[in-house]
């Protein structure tokens, strides 16, 4: 009897086979990514990373935001996702790195901003993951936790009910961010997107 994979192995087992068709399943998300990056507002000439970048959908938007003098990094734990990002030409706008969000291959204080779409609900230890994101940001660095579908709409899509213990509910994500060294600045928990903006202390 085989044991189901856990942790990184489970993440790779889920996302790896889906990489090639991932964007085909969600073809209309582009404008929502663009708006979320605009709300994050990484500085021109700054250093920004998309953590759990997947196929790199946000990378061109992040490149546009920081401009030619900035640096854009795309980090993902699934090799197939990074390969798909490269196949879509996104290696031309960002450096693609294989890495675990809990142990990022980045120096402390290296980043001005972090973009993370769909990451937080996949972290086995959300506070530890958010703390690692804070570590790699300079003081005053910004974070966007994003999903291109709101929590309620995503729950309906997945055939489940929203519960009070949902990590992304405002009181829970606020507590997790605070414990990890972030200040919650804004939350948009609407129908068409989920966006949390935070600043590292």
C-alpha positions in Angstrom: 0.0 0.0 0.0 1.5 3.3 -1.1 1.7 6.3 1.2 0.3 9.5 -0.2 2.9 12.3 -0.6 3.0 15.1 1.9 4.7 18.5 2.1 6.7 19.5 -0.9 6.2 16.2 -2.6 2.4 16.6 -2.4 2.7 20.1 -3.8 4.8 19.0 -6.7 2.6 15.9 -7.3 -0.4 18.2 -7.6 0.9 21.1 -9.6 3.5 19.3 -11.8 1.1 17.4 -14.1 -1.2 20.5 -14.3 1.5 23.0 -15.3 1.2 22.8 -19.1 -2.6 23.5 -19.0 -2.7 25.7 -15.9 -3.3 29.0 -17.7 -5.8 27.5 -20.2 -8.1 26.7 -17.2 -8.1 30.3 -16.1 -7.8 32.4 -19.3 -9.5 35.6 -18.0 -7.4 36.2 -14.9 -4.8 38.6 -16.6 -6.6 41.9 -15.7 -7.0 40.9 -12.1 -3.2 40.1 -11.8 -2.5 43.5 -13.5 -4.7 45.3 -11.0 -3.2 43.5 -8.0 0.3 44.3 -9.0 -0.7 48.0 -9.4 -2.2 47.9 -5.9 1.1 46.4 -4.6 2.9 49.3 -6.3 6.5 48.0 -6.2 9.0 50.8 -6.6 10.5 51.7 -10.0 14.0 50.3 -10.0 13.2 48.0 -7.0 13.7 44.3 -6.4 10.5 42.3 -6.4 9.7 38.6 -6.2 6.7 36.5 -7.1 6.8 33.7 -4.6 5.0 30.5 -5.8 5.0 32.1 -9.2 3.6 29.1 -11.0 3.6 29.7 -14.7 4.7 33.3 -14.0 1.5 35.1 -14.9 2.4 38.1 -12.7 6.0 38.4 -13.9 5.4 40.7 -16.9 3.3 43.0 -14.8 5.9 43.1 -12.1 8.6 43.9 -14.8 6.5 46.8 -16.1 6.1 48.1 -12.5 9.8 48.1 -11.6 11.0 49.0 -15.1 14.2 48.1 -16.9 16.3 49.2 -13.9 14.5 46.9 -11.5 15.0 43.2 -10.7 12.2 40.6 -10.9 12.4 37.1 -9.5 10.0 34.2 -9.9 10.3 31.5 -7.3 8.4 28.2 -7.4 8.8 24.8 -5.8 7.5 22.9 -8.9 10.0 22.5 -11.8 7.3 21.9 -14.3 5.7 25.3 -13.5 9.0 27.1 -14.0 9.5 25.2 -17.3 6.1 26.4 -18.4 6.9 29.9 -17.4 10.1 29.7 -19.5 8.2 28.2 -22.4 5.9 31.3 -22.3 8.9 33.6 -22.5 8.8 34.8 -18.9 12.4 34.1 -18.3 13.0 37.1 -20.5 11.4 39.4 -17.9 12.4 37.7 -14.7 15.0 35.3 -13.2 13.3 32.0 -12.5 14.4 30.2 -9.3 13.5 26.8 -7.9 12.8 27.3 -4.2 10.6 26.5 -1.2 8.6 29.4 0.2 9.6 28.3 3.7 13.3 28.4 2.9 13.8 31.0 0.2 17.1 31.1 -1.7 17.3 34.9 -1.0 19.3 37.1 1.3 17.7 38.8 4.3 16.3 42.2 3.3 16.9 41.6 -0.4 13.4 42.6 -1.6 11.3 45.8 -1.8 8.1 43.9 -2.4 6.7 40.3 -2.6 3.7 39.2 -4.7 2.2 35.8 -3.7 -0.8 34.5 -5.6 -2.5 31.5 -4.0 0.4 30.8 -1.7 -0.8 31.2 1.8 -3.4 28.4 1.8 -0.8 25.9 0.6 1.7 26.7 3.3 2.0 23.8 5.9 2.9 26.5 8.5 1.4 29.8 7.4 3.1 31.9 10.1 6.5 30.4 9.3 5.9 31.1 5.6 4.9 34.7 6.2 7.8 35.1 8.5 10.1 33.9 5.8 8.6 36.4 3.4 9.2 39.1 6.0 12.8 38.0 6.3 13.6 38.5 2.7 12.0 42.0 2.6 13.7 45.2 3.7 12.0 47.2 6.5 9.0 48.9 5.0 8.8 46.3 2.2 5.4 45.4 0.9 3.4 42.2 0.5 0.4 41.3 -1.7 -1.4 38.0 -0.9 -3.6 37.5 -3.9 -6.1 35.2 -5.4 -7.9 36.0 -8.7 -11.2 34.7 -7.2 -12.8 35.8 -4.0 -13.0 33.4 -1.1 -16.8 32.7 -1.4 -16.6 32.2 -5.1 -13.7 29.8 -4.7 -15.5 27.8 -2.1 -18.5 27.5 -4.4 -16.2 26.4 -7.2 -14.7 23.7 -5.0 -18.1 22.6 -3.6 -17.4 23.6 0.0 -18.6 26.0 2.6 -16.7 28.9 4.1 -15.8 28.3 7.7 -14.7 30.7 10.5 -11.3 29.0 10.7 -10.5 29.8 7.1 -7.0 31.2 7.2 -7.8 34.0 4.7 -10.7 35.4 6.8 -9.8 38.8 8.0 -9.3 38.1 11.7 -7.2 35.0 11.0 -4.9 36.5 8.3 -4.4 39.6 10.4 -3.3 37.5 13.3 -1.0 35.4 11.2 0.6 38.5 9.5 1.1 40.2 12.9 2.7 37.1 14.3 5.1 37.0 11.3 6.2 40.6 11.5 3.7 42.2 9.1 1.2 45.0 9.5 -2.1 44.4 7.6 -2.8 47.6 5.6 -5.8 46.6 3.5 -7.9 43.6 2.6 -10.3 43.2 -0.4 -12.3 40.0 0.3 -14.7 40.5 -2.5 -16.4 38.3 -5.0 -14.0 38.8 -7.9 -10.7 38.7 -6.0 -8.9 38.3 -2.7 -6.1 40.8 -2.0 -4.3 41.5 1.2 -1.7 44.3 1.3 0.8 44.4 4.2 4.0 46.1 5.2 6.9 44.5 7.1 7.9 46.2 10.4 
